[in-house]
Amino acid sequence: MKTIYLAGGCYWGVEKYMQNIPGVAQTEVGFANGDTENPTYQQVRYENTGHAETVRVVYDEAVLPLEKLLRLFFRIIDPVSVDRQGEDVGHQYRTGVYYENEADARVVAAELAKLEAQVGQPLAVEACPLCHFYLAEEYHQKYLDKNPGGYCHVPWAAINGVKDIRLEDV
């Protein structure tokens, strides 16, 4: 199993989408690469901690190579939007890919270069090593499973449709 950290706006929808991808074994939501140790959601939201709402994604690379996981992630973000995804606005809602090793860094860089060529303009997706990741409070974990009608900036069609994705087509 491998791990990558993905920030794509509100982590509720990103987590739900990731949970449904074949090959993803585990997801947890939290806060990455900020300045405050072990922040609370309220601190991240109101106290400018520098953290991004992030999903830790544990996946089986034999089933789901990182390249394909990133391509699926890119389907649900606006890669040129700065500090905003959907109705969520603020530095904590920036997009990012945080990795733990140089092999993943190379894959991330290559996939972002392809994405930039596709969109034809500079990306706003942060790509850097993971400095730290702190779990969000329990009520945020699997939030949309606990609250099926809860807010989500990721389209439900994308969340539900990714279950049936043919990975060879990604």
N, C-alpha and C positions, 0 to 999 in steps of 0.2 A: 504494500500500500504506500501511496505517496500523498503529500499534502501540498496544497496551494491556497493562498488567501486572496479572495476576490472582493473588491469594494465596488458597488454599483448602485449607489443611492440607498434608500431604505433597505436594511438587510432582511426584512421580513419576506419580501417578494423574491429577492435573490436567493435566499435560503430555500424557499418552497420550490422554485424552479430547479435549483441544483439537486434537491432531494429526488426529483423525478427523472433525472438523467441516468440511463443505464450505465453502470460502472461506478457510480458514486456510492460509497459505502456509509459515509457519515458527514453530517454538517453541524456546525455550531456557529452562533452569531456572537460578535464581540467588537472590540475596538482595537485598531491597529495604528502603529507608527505615530503616536502623539507624544505629548510632553508630560502627561500626568500619569502617575503610577496607579494602576487598578481603578480607573475612573468609573463612576456610575453613569447611567444613561443621562440623568439630569445634568451632570457636569459636562458631558460631551455636547449635549444640546445647547446649554446656556452659558458655559464658562470658557469657551474657546480653548479647549484642551489640545487641539491639533490632531485628534484622532479621526480616523475614517470608520464609519460603520462598515464592518467587514464580515465575510463568511469564511470560516475555515472549512475547506472541502478536502475530505479524505477520499481518495479514489483508487481504483484498481487499474494501474497503467496497462496491464495486459488486455483489458477490455476497452479502456478509454484513455488513449494517449493524451498527454497534455495539450498537444496541438488542437485536437478535436474538442477538448473541454473548453479551451480558450475561444475557439470559433463559436461554440454554443453560447458562451458567456457574452460574446460581442453582439449576439443577436438581440439581447435584452437591454443594452445600454445605448445611450447617445454618446459616442466616443469623442465628440468635439465639444460637448457641453462642459463648461467650467463650473464646478461646485453646484451642480444641479442635475437631478434625474427626475423626470416627471414633475410632480408638484413639490418635491423635496428640494429645498434650497438651503445652502450653507456648506461650509468647508467640510463638515463631517459627511456630506453626501457626495463627495468627489468620487471619481472612478479610479480604480487602481488594481494592479496585480502585484502581489507581494510574494516573493519566493525565498527559499531557504538555501539554495545552492546555485553554483555557476552553471551547471547543466540546464537547470530550469531557466536561468537568466537568459541563456542563448535562445531557448525555445520562445520565451516571452518576447524577446526583441525581434525575432524573425516574424512571429505572428502579428505583432504590432506594426511592423514595416509593411506587411501584406495588407493589413487593414487600412493603413494610411494611404497606400496606393489606391485602394478601392474607393475610399471616400474623397480622395483628392484634396485634402486639406490637413493641416497639422492636428494631431490628436491631443486631447486633454487627459488621456489615461496615464496615470502615474505608474511607473514600473520601477521597482526598487526592492532591495532586500528587506525582508521582514525584520524590523528592529524588536518589536514585541507585539504580543496579542493578549488582550485581557477579555475573558468571557463577559458577556452582558448578563444582566440579571436573569434569573430563571424564567420569569414571565415573558421574556423576549424569545426564548428558545422555542423553535417550532410554533411560533406565534400564530401563523395562519392555519395550522392544524387545530389549535385550541380555539381559534376565533375565525371560523370559515368565511364570515362576511367582513373580515377586517380589511383595513386599507391596504392597497397594493398598487404600486406604480407599474409593475410588470403585468402585461395583459394576461388575463386568465387563459386565453386561447394558447398562448405560448407556454404557460406553466403546464397545462393539461396535455398539450400536443407533444411536448418533449418526451413524454413517457414512451411514445411509439416511434421515436426517431430511429432511423437506420443509420448507425454510426458509420458505416461504409460510405454513406452519402454526404457526410459532413466534411 
